[in-house]
């Protein structure tokens, strides 16, 4: 990757890191914020559900708009709006102000991830696309790790301060996008008829095409992962009597393994194994990791199983996103927007299902996750057996097209 490509990837990575940093900062502070505003668990549940719902609805729309009006403009709107929503968080004095800020955050932050991935899909050659997706994933991992730590440090004297800092960082990312990130290549004028296609028709075209199977895999991955994430903290407390420091250590381990897997290992492994084979290997090992967590009998067993599981899962996302990008053709934004929608759908349904079966037996969410990944492996083995994406993008990530 040339110098311009590295600069562009760095800007995109910083933007996504800031978004995930803000998302992760909200999680540990929100219960205290809710209590301060006189609300309770029901209101907290609505806040969490609304964010996922807004992302589910809006990510495909932002993706189509980025196909029509350019990646840079939509990414700029998303990150500037996110900065404003974080500022609104800090200034909220009633629950309804908080609710509006959270809804706005979900609406606008959903423009960032699909647009950033579409930018790479537009400009990176096939051999570098997976590595670029991996570095974006590593950036989100950094946000996940440092978000709660930053929130803890900044909220000692003021619950609002972390949101003001998050808003300032988002505004810095906005300036970087505006002044330093060149526009990705636009859809050729000859494709204007396709650009005029109504959004619903575009979505059906994507779902019924080769990318539809990959979107199913995206949903399966997200559903299985949130089965795990939603119940893990409660599981290790109930089964192994972990304290708060040990639970925090688990999330730090997960973030660190994610960074190593997606930032360091995924690029060489894609070159060695290929995208589809790496997806299958990750699904198989991830399923075994799920079983290892469920069957662990001591602290060492659960830490070891978690490491294997997270490493395997970290290697699936980038090649899967790269693979689906190869089928997107001139509609990178639409496909990546649908990618975000299916991810959000899994995030919405996974915790609900995991919580229900956890109350039946605490190991069931992890057995369910293993079965989900086994289903994903079967889909990849049979539905994708003869599917090879075409390399429709030969330009470098560093190129800028008017």
N, C-alpha and C positions, 0 to 999 in steps of 0.2 A: 504494500500500500504506500502510495507516495505521500509527500509532506502535506499537501492540501487535503488528501483523504484522511490522514491522521487528525488534522485540525478539525475537520468537520465531524468526525466520529467523536472526538473529545467534547465538542460542543453538545452534540446529541446526548452523549453519556452524562454530562454534567446536568443537562436539563431533566433527564429521567431520574437521576440521583436526587435532585432537589424535590421532584414530585413525590418520590417514595420516602424521602426524609420527612416531608410534611405529613404524609399518610402515617408513617410509623410514629411520629411525635404525637399525633392525635390520640392514638390508642391508649397509652398509659395515663394521659391527662384527662381524657373525656369523662371517666366516672367522677372525678373530683369536680370537674366543670358542671356536670349534671347536678351533683349534690349542691353546689354553690348556688345554682339557679332554681333550686327547689323542685327539681324533676326527679324521676325514678327510673326503674328498670325498663318499663314500657317505652318511655321516651328514648332511652338509650338504644333500645332495640330498633325503634323507628329511624334513629339517626344512622345506624349501621346499615339497615336495609335500604334506606333511601339512597345512600352513596352507591351501593352496588346496582340498584335499579336504574339510576341515572346513567351510570356507565354502560349498562346493558342496552338502554335505549339509544344513547347518543353516540357511542363509538362508531357504529356503522355509518351514521349520518356524517360525522366528521370525516370519515374515510372517503366517502363519495365526494364531499366538498373539496377535499385535498386533491382529488383527481381533477376536479374542474378548475380550481383556483390556485393550485400550487401548494407544495408542502410547507414552504416557509411561512406563508401568510396564515395558514391554519395552525401551525405550530406556535406562531407568535400569539395568536388569539388565545390558544389554550393556556400557555404559560403566563401571559399577562392576566388573564381571568383567574387563574389559580392564585397568583400573587394577591389579587383583590379579595378573593374568597378567604385566604389565610388572614388577611388584615381584618376582614369582617369577623372571623373567629375571635380574634383578640379583642375586638371592640364590643362583642355581644354582651348584653346585660339581661336578656330574657331568653327563654327557650326558643321562641319563634325566630329570633334573630339567629340563633345557633342553627336552627333547622334550615333556614334559608341559606346560610353560609355553607352548610354541609351539602345541600342540594346543588348549589352553584359549583362547589368544589368537584362533585361527581360529574356534573355536566361538562365542565371545562377541562378537567384533568384527563377525561377520556379522549381528548383530542391529541394528547402528547404521544402516548405509546404507539398507536397505529400509524401516526404520521411519521414518527422517527423510523419505524421499521420499514414503512413504504419508501422513505428517503433512501435507505440502504438498498432496498429492492430495486429502486430506479437506477442507481448509479454504481453499485458494486458488481463486479463480475462474479460468476457462480462460485469460483474457487475461494473468494474472499467473503462471500455473503454470510456464511455460517459463522465465521470468526467475528464479523461485525455484529451479528445478532448476539453472539456470546458476550461481547464486551458491553453491549447494552444491558444484558442480563446481569453481568457483574456489577454494573453501576447501580442497578436497582437493589442488589444485595448489599452494597455499601450503605445505601439509604436505610434499608431495613435494620442493619446493625447499629448505625450511629443515631438513628432517629430517637429511639427510646432513651439512649444515653444522654443525648443532647437535651431532650425534654426533662430528664431528671435533674440535670445540672442547672438549667435555666429557670425551672419552675419553683425553685426553693423559696423565693420571695414573691413571685408573681406568676399565676397560672397563665396569664396572657402573653408573657414575654416570649415563650417558644414560638408562638404564632407570628409575632412581629418579626422575629428572626427568620422564620420560614418564608414570610412574605418578602423580606428584603433579599433573600437568596434567590427566590423565584424571579424577582425583578432583575437581578443581575443576569440570570439565565435569559430573560427576555431581551436584554440589551445585547448579549452575545449572539443570539439568534438574529436579531435585527441588523446588526452591524458587521458580523463576521461570518455568518453562514450563508453561502450562495444558494440561490434557488435550485432545487432539483430539476431534472429535465421534465418538461411538460409533455402532455399527450400531443402528438402531432395533429396539425389542423385537419388532416385527412380523417382522423378518428372523431371529428366533431359530431357526427351522427350518433356515435356510441355514447358520447358524453351527454347528449340530450336525453338519453334513456331515463325513464322515471326510476327513482330509487328502488321501489318495490320490485320492478322488473330486473334491476341490477342484482338485487339480493337473490332472487330466484335463479338467475343465471349462475351466480356463484355457487349456490347450494346444490344445484343440479349438475354442475360441472365437476371436473376432477378435484377441485379444491374442497368440495363438500365432504368427502371422506376425511380429509385432513382436518376440517373444522370439527368433525365428530371426534377425532383424536384429541383436539384441543380441549373440547368439553370434557372428555373422559379424564384427561390429565388434570384439569382444574378441579373437577368434582372429587377425584381421588385425593388430590393434594389437600383440599380444604376439609375432607373427612379427617385427615391427619392433623392439620394445623388447629382446627377448631377444638379438638378434644385432647391434644397432646398434654397441655399444661395440667388439666384436670386429671388425666390418666396417671402421670408420674407422681402427682401429689397423693392420689388415692391409693395407688398400688405400691409406690416406693417411698412415700413420705418425704418427697423432695421439699426443701424450703424455698423461699423466694429467690435466694441467691442462686440456687441450683437450677431453678426454672429459668431465670434470666440467662444462666450459662448455656442452657440448651438453645435458646434463640440466638445467642452469639455464635455458638458452634454452627448452627444452620447457616447463618449469614456468611461465616468465614469459609465453610465448605462450598457454598454457592459461588463465592468470589473466585476461589481456586478452580472449581470445575468449569465455570463459564468464562472466566477471564484468562485461564492458563491452558487448560487441558482440551477444551472443546475444539479449538482450531486444528491442532495436530491430529486429534482423533477423527475429525471429519475427513481430513486428507488421507488418513490411513484406512478407515473403514467405509467411508461414504456416509451420506446423510441418513439414508433409509436404514442401513445396517446399524448405525449408532442409535437411532431411535428404538429399534427392536431390542438391542442389547440393554439400553437404559430401562425400557419397560420390564424386561425379564428380571434384571437385578433389583429394580425398584420394588417389584412385587415380592421378591424374597426379603427385601428390607422391611416391608410392611409386616410380613409374617414374623420376622425377627423381633420387631418391637412388640408384637402381640404375645409372643412366646417367651420373652425375656423374663428371667427370674431374679435378676439382681441389677445393681446400678451399672456394673461394667457391661453387662449384656445389652441393656437398653442404650447406653452411650455408643457402643459398637454398632448396633443395628441402625441407630439414627445416622451415624456417619456414613454407612454404606448406602442407606436409603436416600439421603440428601445428595450425596455425590452422584448416584445414578440418576436421580430426577433432574439435577442441574445440567446433565449432559443431553437431556431430551429436548428441552425448550428451544435452544438455538438452531439445531438442525431441523426441527419441525417447522419453525418459523421460516427458515431459509428454504426448505422444501416447498412449503405452501407459496412462498414468494415466486418460485419458479413457474407456478401455474397461473399467476395473477395476470400476466401479459401487461396490457396498458391500464389495468385497473388495480394497481398496487394498493391504493388508498381504500378502495371498496373492500378488497379481500382482507386487508389488515384491520379495517374497521369491524368486519364480521368476526375476525379473529378475536378482537377485544370483546365483542358481544358474547361470544361463546365462552370465553374465559370468565366473564362476569356472571354468566348464567350458572356455570359450575361453582363459582364462589358463593352464589346465592343459595343454591340447592344443597351443596355439600355439607355445610354446617348444620342445616336443618335435619338432614338425614342422619348425619353422624351423631348429633345430640339425642335424637330419638332412640337409636339403637344402642347408644352408650348406656342409657338408663335401663336397657334390657340386660346388657352385660358389657363391662367396660372394654373388653377386647374386641367387641364386634366391629367398631369403626375401622380397625386396622385389618381385620379379616375382609371387611367390605372393600377397603382400599386395595388390598391384594387382588381381589376378584375383579375390581374395576380395571386395574392395570393389565390383568390377564386378558380381559376383553379387548383392551386396546392393542395388546400384542397380536391377538387373533385378527383384528381388523387390519393391522399393518401387514400381517403375513398373507392375507387372502385378498382383501380389497385393494391393496396397493401393489400387488404382485407384478403387474405389468405397467405400472404408472411411473413414467420418468418425465420430470418437468423439462421443458425446453429452456435453454439459456437465451432469453430474449433481451438481456441487458448486458451489453459488452463494455459499457463505459466504466471508468474508475470512479470510486466514491468521491474522489477529489474533484471530479469534473463538475462544471456548472453549465447548465443549459438554459438558454433564455426562452 
